[in-house]
Amino acid sequence: LEKPDILLLDEPTNYLDVEHITWLKRYLEEYENAFILISHDIPFLNSVVNLIYHMENKELNRYVGDYDHFQEVYAVKKAQKEAAYNRQQQEISELKDFVARNKARVATRNMAMSRQKKLDKMDVIELAKEKPKPEFHFKEARTPGRYIFTTKQLVIGYDEPLSKPLDLEMERGSKIVLTGANGIGKTTLLKSILQLIKPYSGEVHLGDYQHIGYFEQESDTQNTSTCIEEIWSEFPAMTQYEIRSMLAKCGLTTKHIESQVRVLSGGEQAKVRLCKLINRETNILLLDEPTNHLDVDAKDELKRALLEYKGSVLLICHEPEFYRD
């Protein structure tokens, strides 16, 4: 409404439903001024941007075009740099070897000195440290009974009903996605099924032998514990080394692991919550928008892990490219 000259948008599609993402996409396509966008939603990105600034190892590099084009150019640049690095390392070791063998002999000392000078002047290529890629492997519990849950005339809601009476059932092995507009009651339905909140009316029956893993949309912002303490309180029998390596597997660095959870970015907090989830034995996963805040690598890995998971999944999600496979 302010008709700004420039818009700064930090992951604006998180939490938005499909309809509003489409609306925002159209708005940005028609927006005549400049905007800077941070986003992990690649299809959305590709449809609205024409420049990419890529941040890596304290450097910012500019690429013309969309994200797909950036990835192609980036891969070529990375390969060229690695080849140049390997050639230079080879040259360095040959020069060092020559200097070591010849600096003591009077006849060859000058040649050795000039090679040493060349070594000292050399602009050494440094390869970027690979950032840790997360690995998610859900621990699986024994098989549950045939029905995960059944509902009889279930109406969800708080002070007033949010649904018509629902007769639903979910069978073992199903992988179901729940989509729909914001505020329509998806999380309320999930919490009613889990019996975390009372239904407005009607009833829910959970099946036998259930080991439920629940991923909540938000974490507690008042929580002052560090990542290590957070995971340790869930798995008190483990050693600190085991806790640290569990968090590292989820793509968190030592600095993150020792920080308080509440100071981490949204994506890092989500990885801490995923760390709890994957290390507990489950046969049912109830996931409430697990892809919000997650970067591309983490999203791809979570998708792979859910495809591999033998248990049942009920997922709330607004990203078709995440859930449709």
C-alpha positions in Angstrom: 0.0 0.0 0.0 3.0 2.3 0.5 4.0 2.1 -3.1 7.6 1.5 -2.1 10.6 2.2 -4.4 12.2 -1.1 -3.3 10.8 -4.2 -1.6 12.9 -6.4 0.6 11.3 -9.8 1.0 12.7 -12.4 3.4 11.2 -15.8 2.6 7.7 -14.3 1.9 6.2 -17.6 0.7 6.7 -19.4 4.1 3.3 -20.2 5.6 1.4 -18.8 2.5 -1.1 -21.1 0.9 -1.1 -21.9 -2.8 -3.6 -19.2 -3.7 -1.6 -16.5 -2.0 1.7 -17.6 -3.5 0.1 -17.3 -6.9 -1.2 -13.9 -6.0 2.3 -12.8 -4.8 3.9 -14.2 -7.9 1.6 -12.2 -10.1 2.1 -9.0 -8.0 5.9 -9.3 -8.3 5.8 -10.1 -12.1 3.9 -6.8 -12.5 5.8 -4.8 -10.0 7.7 -2.1 -11.8 10.4 -1.2 -9.2 13.3 -3.2 -7.8 12.9 -6.0 -5.2 15.4 -8.2 -3.4 14.0 -11.6 -2.5 15.3 -14.4 -0.2 13.5 -17.7 -1.0 14.0 -21.5 -1.0 10.9 -22.0 -3.2 12.6 -22.6 -6.5 9.6 -22.6 -8.8 8.4 -19.3 -7.3 11.9 -17.8 -7.6 12.3 -18.8 -11.2 9.1 -17.1 -12.2 9.9 -13.7 -10.7 13.7 -13.0 -10.7 16.2 -12.1 -13.4 19.4 -11.8 -11.2 20.8 -14.1 -8.6 23.3 -13.0 -5.9 24.8 -16.2 -4.4 26.3 -16.0 -0.9 29.1 -18.5 -0.1 32.2 -18.3 2.1 31.8 -14.6 2.8 31.6 -13.8 -0.9 28.7 -12.5 -3.0 28.7 -13.4 -6.7 26.3 -12.0 -9.3 24.6 -14.2 -11.9 22.3 -13.0 -14.7 19.2 -15.1 -15.2 17.0 -17.3 -13.1 17.9 -20.0 -10.5 18.1 -22.9 -12.9 20.6 -20.9 -15.1 22.6 -19.9 -12.0 23.0 -23.6 -11.1 24.4 -24.5 -14.5 26.9 -21.6 -14.6 27.8 -22.2 -10.9 28.5 -25.9 -11.6 30.8 -25.0 -14.5 32.7 -22.4 -12.5 33.1 -24.8 -9.6 34.6 -27.5 -11.9 37.0 -25.0 -13.5 38.1 -23.8 -10.1 38.7 -27.3 -8.9 40.8 -28.1 -12.0 42.9 -25.0 -11.6 43.4 -25.8 -7.9 44.6 -29.3 -8.8 47.0 -28.0 -11.4 48.4 -25.5 -9.0 48.8 -28.0 -6.2 50.7 -30.2 -8.6 53.0 -27.3 -9.6 53.5 -26.3 -5.9 54.6 -29.8 -4.9 57.0 -29.9 -7.9 58.6 -26.6 -7.0 58.9 -27.4 -3.3 60.5 -30.8 -4.3 63.0 -29.0 -6.6 63.9 -26.4 -3.9 64.4 -29.1 -1.2 66.7 -31.2 -3.4 68.8 -28.3 -4.8 69.1 -25.5 -2.3 72.1 -27.1 -0.5 74.3 -27.6 -3.6 76.3 -24.6 -4.7 75.8 -25.3 -8.4 72.0 -25.3 -8.3 71.4 -22.9 -5.4 70.4 -20.0 -7.6 67.8 -22.0 -9.5 66.4 -23.2 -6.2 66.2 -19.6 -5.0 64.3 -18.4 -8.0 61.8 -21.2 -7.7 61.4 -20.4 -4.0 60.6 -16.8 -5.1 58.0 -18.0 -7.5 56.4 -20.1 -4.7 56.4 -17.0 -2.4 54.7 -14.9 -5.0 52.1 -17.4 -6.0 48.5 -16.5 -5.5 47.3 -19.7 -3.9 43.8 -20.9 -4.9 41.6 -22.0 -2.0 38.7 -24.3 -2.4 35.5 -23.4 -0.5 34.8 -25.7 2.4 31.8 -27.9 1.5 29.0 -27.0 3.8 27.6 -30.0 5.6 24.7 -31.6 3.8 22.0 -33.0 6.1 21.2 -36.7 6.3 17.8 -37.8 7.6 17.1 -41.4 8.3 13.9 -42.0 10.3 14.2 -44.8 12.9 11.3 -47.2 12.5 9.3 -48.9 15.2 7.3 -52.1 14.9 4.3 -52.2 12.5 1.1 -50.7 14.0 -2.4 -52.1 13.7 -4.3 -51.9 10.4 -6.0 -48.5 11.1 -4.0 -45.5 12.2 -7.1 -43.6 13.2 -10.8 -43.5 12.5 -13.2 -40.6 13.3 -16.9 -40.8 13.9 -18.9 -37.6 13.1 -15.8 -35.6 14.1 -16.3 -31.8 14.2 -13.2 -29.8 14.8 -13.1 -26.3 16.3 -12.7 -24.2 19.5 -15.6 -21.9 20.3 -17.4 -22.6 17.0 -17.2 -25.5 14.5 -14.5 -25.4 11.8 -15.8 -28.4 9.9 -18.8 -30.5 9.0 -19.0 -33.9 10.7 -16.1 -36.0 9.3 -16.0 -39.7 9.0 -12.3 -40.4 8.1 -10.0 -43.3 8.3 -6.3 -43.8 7.6 -4.9 -47.2 7.0 -1.4 -48.3 7.8 1.1 -47.5 5.0 -0.8 -44.5 3.7 1.1 -41.3 2.9 -1.4 -38.5 2.9 -1.1 -34.8 2.2 -3.5 -32.3 3.7 -3.7 -29.1 1.7 -6.0 -26.0 1.8 -6.1 -22.3 2.5 -4.5 -20.7 5.6 -6.7 -20.7 8.7 -9.1 -23.4 7.4 -8.2 -25.7 10.3 -5.5 -28.1 9.0 -3.4 -27.9 12.2 -6.5 -28.1 14.3 -7.5 -31.3 12.5 -4.0 -32.8 13.1 -4.1 -31.8 16.8 -7.6 -33.2 17.2 -6.6 -36.5 15.7 -3.5 -36.6 18.0 -5.9 -35.9 20.9 -3.8 -32.8 21.9 -7.0 -30.8 21.8 -10.6 -31.9 22.4 -12.8 -32.1 19.3 -15.8 -29.7 19.1 -17.9 -32.9 18.9 -17.7 -36.5 17.7 -14.8 -38.8 18.4 -11.4 -40.0 17.3 -10.1 -43.6 17.8 -6.4 -44.2 17.5 -5.2 -47.7 16.5 -2.9 -50.2 18.3 0.9 -50.2 18.7 1.4 -46.6 17.6 4.7 -44.7 17.9 3.8 -41.3 16.7 6.3 -38.6 15.6 4.8 -35.1 15.5 6.5 -32.2 13.8 5.0 -28.9 15.0 4.9 -25.8 12.8 6.5 -23.6 15.5 8.9 -24.0 18.3 8.9 -22.4 21.7 10.5 -18.9 21.4 11.0 -18.6 25.2 13.2 -21.6 25.3 16.7 -20.7 26.4 18.4 -24.1 26.2 21.2 -24.8 23.7 20.8 -27.4 20.9 22.8 -29.9 22.9 20.6 -29.5 26.0 17.5 -29.6 23.9 18.4 -33.0 22.3 20.0 -34.4 25.5 16.7 -33.8 27.4 15.0 -36.1 24.9 17.8 -38.7 24.9 19.4 -38.6 28.4 21.2 -42.0 28.0 23.4 -40.7 25.2 26.9 -39.3 25.4 27.7 -35.7 24.5 29.6 -37.1 21.5 26.6 -39.0 20.2 24.3 -35.9 20.7 26.8 -33.7 18.8 27.1 -36.2 15.9 23.2 -36.5 15.7 22.9 -32.7 15.3 25.8 -32.6 12.8 24.1 -35.3 10.7 21.2 -32.9 10.4 23.4 -30.3 8.8 24.2 -28.1 11.9 27.8 -26.8 12.5 29.6 -26.8 15.9 28.7 -23.1 16.3 25.0 -23.8 15.9 25.1 -26.9 18.1 26.5 -24.8 21.0 24.1 -21.9 20.5 20.7 -21.4 22.2 17.9 -22.8 19.9 16.0 -19.5 19.9 18.9 -17.5 18.3 19.1 -19.8 15.3 17.4 -19.1 12.0 14.1 -20.7 11.2 15.7 -23.3 9.1 18.2 -24.3 11.7 15.5 -24.5 14.4 13.6 -26.8 12.1 16.7 -29.1 11.8 16.9 -29.3 15.6 13.2 -30.4 15.7 13.8 -32.9 12.9 16.8 -34.2 14.8 14.5 -35.2 17.7 12.0 -36.7 15.3 14.3 -38.9 13.2 16.1 -40.4 16.2 13.0 -41.6 18.0 11.5 -44.9 16.7 8.2 -44.1 15.0 5.7 -45.9 12.7 3.5 -42.8 12.0 4.7 -39.3 11.1 2.4 -36.3 11.5 4.2 -33.4 9.9 2.9 -29.8 10.0 4.5 -27.8 7.2 8.0 -29.3 7.7 9.4 -27.5 4.6 8.9 -24.0 5.9 12.3 -22.3 6.3 14.2 -25.3 5.1 16.9 -24.7 2.4 17.0 -26.6 -0.9 19.4 -29.3 0.3 17.5 -30.1 3.5 14.2 -30.1 1.6 15.5 -32.6 -1.0 16.9 -34.8 1.8 13.7 -34.8 3.8 11.8 -35.7 0.6 14.2 -38.6 0.0 13.8 -39.8 3.7 10.0 -39.7 3.5 10.1 -41.8 0.3 12.3 -44.3 2.0 10.2 -44.4 5.2 8.1 -47.6 5.6 5.7 -46.2 8.1 2.6 -44.0 7.5 2.7 -40.2 6.9 0.2 -37.5 7.3 1.6 -34.2 6.0 0.4 -30.6 5.9 2.2 -28.8 3.0 1.8 -26.0 0.5 4.5 -27.1 -1.9 3.4 -29.5 -4.6 6.9 -30.1 -5.8 7.8 -31.4 -2.3 4.8 -33.7 -1.8 3.6 -34.9 -5.2 6.2 -37.7 -5.5 
